[in-house]
Amino acid sequence: MGNLRHRLPPLNSLVAFEAVARHLGITRASEELGVSREAVSRQIRNLEEHLGVQLFLRVYRAVELTDAGLALQRAVADGLGVIARAAAEIEQAGRAARVTVGATIAISTYWLTPRLPRFQELHPETEIHVRVSDGTPDMIINGIDVALRYGDGGWPGVESTRLFETETFPVCTPAYLSRHGPIAGAADLARHTLLNLDGPPHSGENWDWMLAGLGVEPDRPPRIVGFDSYASVIQAALDGQGIALGFTRIVDGLLQRGQLIRPIGDALKKGYAVWLVAPAGVRPSGAAAAFRDWILAEAAAG
């Protein structure tokens, strides 16, 4: 095959290209790679100069792949995927049983983490590594064996198994309700500080959606305190700073312990669920298969 170093484009540029091509955006690619937008843009320019072709068309707040970009994307995704799978298999063979789990902030903090000791009791020989993100990182490239995601289940490149559906409802502490209540109905919510989960992934299931779904039309904009992490939203609620949105099976433990309560009984369904996902067409390791079976049993148990 000759000297590959002189025939291949710069490898860092190929990694940056794969991320931008997958997300069709430099910002999300830079967040995934943990570098600045300028660094990603520079890598793309270097790659285009090396190949002598334009790979992307720049449009407002996004990019589109050219024909050359589409051809390169297919080759790079296949090539990096093969390398990532081979590296994972080699790494697994040389170490103790290990499973890497991806999960959203909410699922990891309030559903998965409290249950992990039960898996460790059953499989003390297995290392567990949890990678927390509200995004949908490429599982093969990021070395994720299984993941817990929230949504409609329609993610490309993965096999999805529905675990449980959720409802969304207001929650606060008993102390908050004692100080600021009573809350007789949904219309009263607009008078309170509302703790919101900000960001595009959550824009369809936030306080605007909840108030509209409950038929509340505030006379003036409600007081909103927003966070980009669900753990911060719930912590603010536990501190008595306002009313948050809770999800069935996610905040059940906080409700059962009385740390949070539902000030009204109203709830809405978005039609979303928590899903167990795995890379499509990839045979799981023994540890990953055991973890998958355990997650399915935990979800079925309620």
Helices and strands as residue ranges (DSSP letters): H 4-7, H 11-23, H 26-33, H 37-51, E 56-59, E 62-65, H 67-93, E 98-103, H 105-107, I 108-112, G 113-115, H 116-122, E 127-132, E 146-151, E 158-165, E 168-171, H 174-180, G 186-191, E 193-197, G 200-205, H 207-213, E 223-227, H 230-238, E 244-247, H 252-256, E 273-279, H 286-301
